[in-house]
Amino acid sequence: MTNIQSIKTLKLANNMGKLIQISERCRCCGKNIVVNVTEEAYNNYKNGMPVEEAFPEVSSEIIDVLNFGLCESCLDKNFQGY
Protein backbone atom coordinates (compact mmCIF):
# COMPACT_ATOMS: atom_id res chain seq x y z
CA MET A 1 0.00 0.00 0.00
CA THR A 2 1.39 3.39 -0.98
CA ASN A 3 1.23 6.49 1.18
CA ILE A 4 -1.84 8.25 -0.14
CA GLN A 5 -1.14 11.88 -0.98
CA SER A 6 -4.42 13.30 0.27
CA ILE A 7 -7.81 12.22 1.50
CA LYS A 8 -11.04 14.21 1.65
CA THR A 9 -14.34 13.09 3.13
CA LEU A 10 -17.39 14.01 1.07
CA LYS A 11 -20.98 13.68 2.25
CA LEU A 12 -23.40 11.90 -0.05
CA ALA A 13 -26.89 13.24 -0.62
CA ASN A 14 -29.78 11.66 1.27
CA ASN A 15 -27.54 10.43 4.12
CA MET A 16 -26.35 7.50 2.02
CA GLY A 17 -23.00 7.59 3.78
CA LYS A 18 -19.68 9.18 2.99
CA LEU A 19 -17.38 9.14 0.03
CA ILE A 20 -13.66 9.31 0.53
CA GLN A 21 -11.72 11.14 -2.17
CA ILE A 22 -8.27 9.61 -2.57
CA SER A 23 -5.61 11.58 -4.40
CA GLU A 24 -2.31 9.94 -5.31
CA ARG A 25 0.55 11.23 -7.48
CA CYS A 26 2.57 9.00 -9.83
CA ARG A 27 6.13 8.76 -8.51
CA CYS A 28 7.50 8.79 -12.06
CA CYS A 29 5.66 11.50 -14.05
CA GLY A 30 3.76 13.33 -11.30
CA LYS A 31 0.31 12.73 -12.80
CA ASN A 32 -2.34 13.20 -10.12
CA ILE A 33 -4.91 10.39 -9.93
CA VAL A 34 -8.14 11.04 -8.00
CA VAL A 35 -10.86 8.55 -7.15
CA ASN A 36 -13.95 8.64 -4.93
CA VAL A 37 -14.71 5.48 -2.95
CA THR A 38 -17.13 4.65 -0.18
CA GLU A 39 -15.98 5.03 3.39
CA GLU A 40 -16.47 1.29 3.90
CA ALA A 41 -14.28 0.43 0.90
CA TYR A 42 -11.58 2.86 2.05
CA ASN A 43 -11.59 1.38 5.57
CA ASN A 44 -11.31 -2.14 4.11
CA TYR A 45 -8.27 -0.99 2.08
CA LYS A 46 -6.73 0.82 5.04
CA ASN A 47 -7.14 -2.33 7.14
CA GLY A 48 -5.18 -4.44 4.64
CA MET A 49 -7.67 -5.63 2.05
CA PRO A 50 -5.99 -5.78 -1.39
CA VAL A 51 -6.88 -2.76 -3.53
CA GLU A 52 -8.51 -4.97 -6.20
CA GLU A 53 -10.92 -6.37 -3.60
CA ALA A 54 -11.53 -3.15 -1.68
CA PHE A 55 -12.26 -1.10 -4.83
CA PRO A 56 -13.58 -3.52 -7.48
CA GLU A 57 -15.26 -0.68 -9.39
CA VAL A 58 -12.14 1.46 -9.98
CA SER A 59 -10.02 1.57 -13.13
CA SER A 60 -6.81 -0.35 -13.58
CA GLU A 61 -4.91 2.97 -13.46
CA ILE A 62 -6.15 3.61 -9.91
CA ILE A 63 -5.16 0.09 -8.92
CA ASP A 64 -1.69 0.57 -10.44
CA VAL A 65 -1.01 3.86 -8.67
CA LEU A 66 -2.23 2.52 -5.32
CA ASN A 67 -0.33 -0.77 -5.64
CA PHE A 68 2.88 0.46 -7.25
CA GLY A 69 2.90 4.25 -7.02
CA LEU A 70 2.98 4.48 -10.82
CA CYS A 71 0.28 5.47 -13.31
CA GLU A 72 -0.63 2.97 -16.00
CA SER A 73 1.48 4.72 -18.65
CA CYS A 74 4.63 4.83 -16.50
CA LEU A 75 4.11 1.24 -15.38
CA ASP A 76 3.91 0.17 -19.03
CA LYS A 77 7.05 2.16 -19.94
CA ASN A 78 9.10 0.92 -17.00
CA PHE A 79 8.10 -2.73 -17.17
CA GLN A 80 7.58 -3.21 -20.89
CA GLY A 81 8.34 -6.78 -21.84
CA TYR A 82 7.77 -8.30 -18.40
C-alpha positions in Angstrom: 0.0 0.0 0.0 1.4 3.4 -1.0 1.2 6.5 1.2 -1.8 8.2 -0.1 -1.1 11.9 -1.0 -4.4 13.3 0.3 -7.8 12.2 1.5 -11.0 14.2 1.7 -14.3 13.1 3.1 -17.4 14.0 1.1 -21.0 13.7 2.2 -23.4 11.9 0.0 -26.9 13.2 -0.6 -29.8 11.7 1.3 -27.5 10.4 4.1 -26.3 7.5 2.0 -23.0 7.6 3.8 -19.7 9.2 3.0 -17.4 9.1 0.0 -13.7 9.3 0.5 -11.7 11.1 -2.2 -8.3 9.6 -2.6 -5.6 11.6 -4.4 -2.3 9.9 -5.3 0.5 11.2 -7.5 2.6 9.0 -9.8 6.1 8.8 -8.5 7.5 8.8 -12.1 5.7 11.5 -14.1 3.8 13.3 -11.3 0.3 12.7 -12.8 -2.3 13.2 -10.1 -4.9 10.4 -9.9 -8.1 11.0 -8.0 -10.9 8.6 -7.2 -14.0 8.6 -4.9 -14.7 5.5 -3.0 -17.1 4.6 -0.2 -16.0 5.0 3.4 -16.5 1.3 3.9 -14.3 0.4 0.9 -11.6 2.9 2.0 -11.6 1.4 5.6 -11.3 -2.1 4.1 -8.3 -1.0 2.1 -6.7 0.8 5.0 -7.1 -2.3 7.1 -5.2 -4.4 4.6 -7.7 -5.6 2.0 -6.0 -5.8 -1.4 -6.9 -2.8 -3.5 -8.5 -5.0 -6.2 -10.9 -6.4 -3.6 -11.5 -3.1 -1.7 -12.3 -1.1 -4.8 -13.6 -3.5 -7.5 -15.3 -0.7 -9.4 -12.1 1.5 -10.0 -10.0 1.6 -13.1 -6.8 -0.3 -13.6 -4.9 3.0 -13.5 -6.1 3.6 -9.9 -5.2 0.1 -8.9 -1.7 0.6 -10.4 -1.0 3.9 -8.7 -2.2 2.5 -5.3 -0.3 -0.8 -5.6 2.9 0.5 -7.3 2.9 4.3 -7.0 3.0 4.5 -10.8 0.3 5.5 -13.3 -0.6 3.0 -16.0 1.5 4.7 -18.7 4.6 4.8 -16.5 4.1 1.2 -15.4 3.9 0.2 -19.0 7.1 2.2 -19.9 9.1 0.9 -17.0 8.1 -2.7 -17.2 7.6 -3.2 -20.9 8.3 -6.8 -21.8 7.8 -8.3 -18.4 
